[in-house]
Amino acid sequence: MKLSVICGFVVTVNLIALKLHSDSHHQKLGAALFLLGGIIYGAGIWLISQTYQLDLDWSLGLSIWSLGLMPMAVVTRSAPVVVLNALVLLLWGGSQHQFPQALCAFVLALLFSYVFKSRSALVMALIQGSFVWYSDIDQRITSPILPAFLYAATLFSWYLWHRKNKPLFANCFLVLSLFIGFSSIYITTFDSSGFVVSPALSLPLATLVSLTTASMIYVFKTLKTNRAEIVTLALMIPLMMAITSVGNTSGPMTWPFKLLANATLFSSLIAVIYSGARRLESAIAVNLSTVFFAIAVLTRYFDTFFAMMNRSIFFILGGLILLVGGYLLEQQRRTFVRGIAHE
């Protein structure tokens, strides 16, 4: 009886949504009901499991939910259902501890985002992809920093390709590549052995290295412009491998590698600001890099002078740096953005 009620409710909501969606005056309402039907369908999976006392694994439940949403998205062509399916795939991929299943979920999410031309779905798919490379990894012996940087390099390479061929999706790749890439380099600048440990070769890491290499070679050969960005990325990868492979689990990072990590961070930030303003003509690249530059400067100020100076003088100088530095950075950022707009 309960099963019939749940199934009947799901079918009824979706039939009403289908009727409304076919009417040009009520398409938005129909799309909203399709989304509601997809959510009710997912809730019904766990309600049935609880009613009949089934031992339903979290990952299995999400996979059943996604398998039901996929044909619904194909039939209805409803954007909210596509985004909901992308979210479910993101949760499913994040709950996977086996690399093949996590990789399959990532590929499915990518395919659906491109088929339905949904940037929201693509963003969630790319976020899901950042977790794939940590499947089957022992975090005690493997650095999470190197896979993150390699994934960011892959995304930035495909940003350059999409910028010329599929501009609709270009900024999705740009924002995530810069955020993940800068964050991974930023973490290496801290004098803490808990952040940097020796990387161990694994199937996910080997797959990611192959994907990054193939992506950079393909984009380099395909594009006649912006090859300098690909070459710079290729040169940064050995630097990151050196920084992330010298971590000492019994003590802090030695100062030469800490200096190298900081030099890599600030040089990459300056390079992206210049490239975004003069070559890529991207205000997003300039703005995001400027934010990370300000965070990096403040972090180094606190890290270097907090234990060396009187607290009152420390915070007074810190406030002055915030006021003057923020003003100068904002003026320079506006200059770059205005130059991009004029071009």
Legacy VTK file of the C-alpha trace (Angstrom):
# vtk DataFile Version 3.0
C-alpha trace
ASCII
DATASET POLYDATA
POINTS 343 float
0.000 0.000 0.000
2.757 2.429 0.995
4.773 1.561 -2.099
1.748 2.271 -4.315
1.183 5.646 -2.652
4.824 6.710 -3.107
5.000 5.570 -6.734
1.596 7.067 -7.517
2.605 10.417 -6.024
5.821 10.530 -8.083
3.996 9.619 -11.302
1.178 12.119 -10.655
3.519 15.050 -10.036
5.511 14.304 -13.167
2.395 13.873 -15.340
1.072 17.252 -14.182
4.510 18.756 -14.852
4.560 17.253 -18.348
1.144 18.708 -19.163
2.078 22.165 -17.882
5.481 22.112 -19.568
3.848 21.435 -22.940
1.837 24.649 -22.543
3.901 27.675 -23.588
2.215 29.797 -20.891
3.139 27.470 -18.010
6.555 26.129 -18.951
8.291 27.571 -15.886
5.712 26.042 -13.575
6.120 22.721 -15.379
9.894 22.888 -14.976
9.465 23.575 -11.250
7.165 20.555 -10.906
9.659 18.378 -12.793
12.263 19.410 -10.234
9.831 18.641 -7.410
9.103 15.254 -8.973
12.825 14.456 -9.125
13.275 15.395 -5.469
10.239 13.344 -4.416
11.606 10.393 -6.405
14.887 10.585 -4.493
13.124 10.915 -1.146
10.948 7.952 -2.074
14.004 5.724 -2.521
15.046 6.162 1.109
11.449 6.093 2.349
10.896 2.711 0.687
14.201 1.488 2.121
13.156 2.584 5.599
9.636 1.188 5.259
10.810 -2.287 4.226
13.918 -2.164 6.460
16.329 -2.520 3.562
20.035 -1.931 4.148
20.459 0.705 1.448
23.991 2.016 1.062
24.331 5.787 0.633
26.252 5.372 -2.616
23.766 2.823 -4.010
20.814 5.059 -3.192
22.394 8.002 -4.987
23.176 5.857 -8.024
19.527 4.658 -8.213
18.376 8.263 -7.885
20.663 9.391 -10.706
19.637 6.485 -12.940
16.026 7.593 -12.541
16.806 11.256 -13.202
18.796 10.612 -16.384
15.889 9.380 -18.552
13.676 12.063 -17.003
16.180 14.727 -18.088
16.425 13.249 -21.591
12.652 13.089 -22.067
11.722 16.429 -20.500
14.826 18.451 -21.510
14.239 20.327 -18.255
17.224 22.394 -17.067
16.340 22.088 -13.328
16.266 18.286 -13.629
19.639 18.348 -15.403
21.135 20.437 -12.584
19.553 18.166 -9.943
21.050 15.132 -11.673
24.440 16.868 -11.728
24.154 17.509 -7.989
23.236 13.875 -7.314
26.173 12.727 -9.451
28.420 15.095 -7.495
27.292 13.537 -4.207
27.572 10.044 -5.676
31.072 10.660 -6.999
32.153 12.215 -3.713
30.917 9.178 -1.777
32.862 6.748 -3.954
36.084 5.285 -2.579
36.742 3.160 -5.662
38.444 4.974 -8.520
36.590 3.323 -11.487
33.138 4.166 -10.084
34.164 7.731 -9.216
35.631 8.217 -12.705
32.464 6.871 -14.355
30.293 9.267 -12.337
32.545 12.160 -13.393
32.358 11.219 -17.091
28.556 10.888 -16.919
28.242 14.306 -15.278
30.442 15.878 -17.962
28.453 14.269 -20.780
25.124 15.469 -19.424
26.370 19.030 -18.923
27.537 19.208 -22.547
24.484 17.480 -24.036
22.126 19.891 -22.266
24.503 22.888 -22.513
24.163 23.648 -18.812
26.910 25.702 -17.182
25.552 24.999 -13.695
25.739 21.258 -14.356
29.254 21.662 -15.771
30.459 23.519 -12.675
29.189 20.724 -10.422
30.736 18.120 -12.728
34.116 19.858 -12.579
33.900 20.150 -8.796
33.092 16.439 -8.704
36.162 15.815 -10.857
38.398 17.350 -8.199
37.487 14.480 -5.836
38.004 11.661 -8.348
41.789 11.632 -8.056
41.693 11.003 -4.298
39.933 7.648 -4.629
42.016 4.689 -3.442
44.608 7.111 -2.017
46.249 6.688 1.360
46.401 10.289 2.568
49.164 9.414 5.036
51.643 8.839 2.216
50.155 10.794 -0.658
50.036 14.568 -0.967
46.628 15.960 -1.954
48.376 19.066 -3.293
49.998 17.629 -6.410
46.782 16.017 -7.788
44.941 19.295 -7.157
47.529 21.302 -9.093
47.587 18.793 -11.964
43.796 18.904 -12.163
43.904 22.715 -12.176
46.468 22.644 -14.997
44.166 20.345 -16.968
41.192 22.647 -16.441
43.181 25.732 -17.461
44.356 23.999 -20.627
40.776 23.232 -21.549
39.779 26.797 -20.667
42.135 27.996 -23.400
40.535 25.545 -25.845
36.960 26.458 -24.868
37.800 30.153 -25.087
38.310 29.725 -28.827
35.863 26.922 -29.614
33.077 26.853 -26.980
33.047 30.204 -25.155
29.795 29.317 -23.356
31.720 27.016 -21.002
35.080 28.824 -20.917
34.626 30.751 -17.659
33.541 27.595 -15.789
36.952 26.086 -16.502
38.760 29.357 -15.794
37.289 30.059 -12.350
37.739 26.522 -11.032
41.237 26.126 -12.497
42.463 29.360 -10.892
40.775 28.687 -7.554
42.078 25.126 -7.270
45.513 25.964 -8.689
46.192 29.012 -6.520
44.838 27.242 -3.430
47.151 24.267 -3.953
50.234 26.499 -4.344
49.133 28.675 -1.407
48.977 25.658 0.923
52.587 24.728 0.128
53.827 28.094 1.441
53.002 27.189 5.041
55.774 25.915 7.273
53.888 22.796 8.335
54.714 19.166 7.715
51.015 18.332 7.870
50.419 19.930 4.479
53.243 18.489 2.406
54.095 14.791 2.354
55.818 12.555 -0.152
53.568 11.602 -3.077
53.093 7.923 -3.862
52.219 6.691 -7.348
48.700 5.289 -7.604
46.250 4.501 -10.388
44.277 7.774 -9.942
47.478 9.844 -9.882
48.921 8.028 -12.895
45.630 8.571 -14.770
45.620 12.254 -13.853
49.230 12.712 -14.998
48.340 11.093 -18.332
45.211 13.250 -18.676
47.117 16.453 -17.876
49.905 15.619 -20.321
47.513 14.663 -23.122
45.354 17.768 -22.550
48.295 20.166 -22.631
49.778 18.572 -25.756
46.419 18.574 -27.560
45.621 22.198 -26.685
49.164 23.302 -27.576
48.913 21.685 -30.998
45.347 22.861 -31.612
45.742 26.528 -30.689
47.992 28.950 -32.502
47.681 31.549 -29.736
48.194 31.390 -25.954
50.858 28.721 -26.290
52.990 30.632 -23.789
50.439 29.843 -21.080
50.688 26.116 -21.835
54.500 26.226 -21.752
54.424 28.094 -18.428
52.091 25.473 -16.961
54.373 22.701 -18.181
57.346 24.360 -16.457
55.416 24.800 -13.202
54.566 21.116 -12.880
58.182 20.025 -12.091
58.369 22.861 -9.542
55.240 21.621 -7.795
56.503 18.051 -7.906
59.736 19.183 -6.256
57.918 21.201 -3.586
55.420 18.441 -2.745
57.973 15.611 -2.745
60.381 17.020 -0.151
58.019 17.241 2.793
59.554 16.052 6.033
57.034 14.299 8.260
59.277 14.810 11.299
59.774 18.565 10.968
59.019 21.770 9.069
59.829 22.343 5.419
63.370 23.567 4.843
63.692 27.262 4.001
64.915 26.839 0.381
61.749 24.945 -0.553
59.575 27.315 1.449
61.161 30.196 -0.478
60.578 28.298 -3.721
56.904 27.767 -2.823
56.390 31.480 -2.103
58.236 32.494 -5.276
56.078 30.084 -7.278
52.885 31.490 -5.750
53.660 35.176 -6.319
55.155 34.679 -9.779
52.120 32.666 -10.899
49.756 35.332 -9.538
51.607 38.121 -11.354
51.763 36.032 -14.536
48.002 35.379 -14.515
47.213 39.043 -13.824
49.398 40.059 -16.770
48.041 37.320 -19.030
44.444 38.061 -18.056
44.859 41.761 -18.783
47.025 41.659 -21.917
46.582 38.271 -23.583
43.393 36.553 -22.418
41.417 39.780 -21.954
39.651 38.226 -18.979
38.432 40.412 -16.113
37.665 37.239 -14.135
41.320 36.153 -14.264
42.492 39.605 -13.158
39.972 39.897 -10.313
40.496 36.402 -8.922
44.290 36.672 -9.113
44.187 40.055 -7.356
42.148 38.577 -4.505
44.623 35.728 -4.052
47.538 38.182 -4.252
46.067 40.240 -1.397
45.440 37.094 0.681
49.000 35.888 0.075
50.528 39.243 1.112
48.475 39.390 4.329
49.300 35.784 5.127
53.024 36.360 4.746
52.781 39.502 6.896
51.095 37.588 9.720
53.364 34.581 9.288
56.563 36.658 9.377
55.962 39.493 11.834
53.318 38.250 14.293
55.878 36.795 16.737
58.512 39.491 16.120
56.644 42.731 16.847
54.668 44.331 19.641
50.991 43.459 19.168
49.844 47.095 18.999
52.465 48.037 16.411
51.732 44.838 14.510
48.034 45.587 14.088
48.591 49.298 13.388
51.016 48.462 10.585
48.682 45.710 9.417
45.838 48.214 9.165
48.007 50.620 7.188
49.013 47.824 4.832
45.361 46.922 4.350
44.373 50.524 3.586
47.283 51.473 1.327
47.735 48.061 -0.281
44.027 47.623 -0.847
43.771 51.058 -2.461
46.746 50.442 -4.765
45.558 46.957 -5.725
42.058 48.205 -6.449
43.365 51.041 -8.610
45.573 48.681 -10.578
42.766 46.156 -10.939
40.412 48.815 -12.285
43.066 49.948 -14.748
43.463 46.410 -16.071
39.706 45.847 -16.275
39.141 49.156 -18.095
41.861 48.222 -20.561
40.119 44.900 -21.229
36.757 46.650 -21.712
38.217 49.140 -24.202
39.819 46.371 -26.214
LINES 1 344
343 0 1 2 3 4 5 6 7 8 9 10 11 12 13 14 15 16 17 18 19 20 21 22 23 24 25 26 27 28 29 30 31 32 33 34 35 36 37 38 39 40 41 42 43 44 45 46 47 48 49 50 51 52 53 54 55 56 57 58 59 60 61 62 63 64 65 66 67 68 69 70 71 72 73 74 75 76 77 78 79 80 81 82 83 84 85 86 87 88 89 90 91 92 93 94 95 96 97 98 99 100 101 102 103 104 105 106 107 108 109 110 111 112 113 114 115 116 117 118 119 120 121 122 123 124 125 126 127 128 129 130 131 132 133 134 135 136 137 138 139 140 141 142 143 144 145 146 147 148 149 150 151 152 153 154 155 156 157 158 159 160 161 162 163 164 165 166 167 168 169 170 171 172 173 174 175 176 177 178 179 180 181 182 183 184 185 186 187 188 189 190 191 192 193 194 195 196 197 198 199 200 201 202 203 204 205 206 207 208 209 210 211 212 213 214 215 216 217 218 219 220 221 222 223 224 225 226 227 228 229 230 231 232 233 234 235 236 237 238 239 240 241 242 243 244 245 246 247 248 249 250 251 252 253 254 255 256 257 258 259 260 261 262 263 264 265 266 267 268 269 270 271 272 273 274 275 276 277 278 279 280 281 282 283 284 285 286 287 288 289 290 291 292 293 294 295 296 297 298 299 300 301 302 303 304 305 306 307 308 309 310 311 312 313 314 315 316 317 318 319 320 321 322 323 324 325 326 327 328 329 330 331 332 333 334 335 336 337 338 339 340 341 342
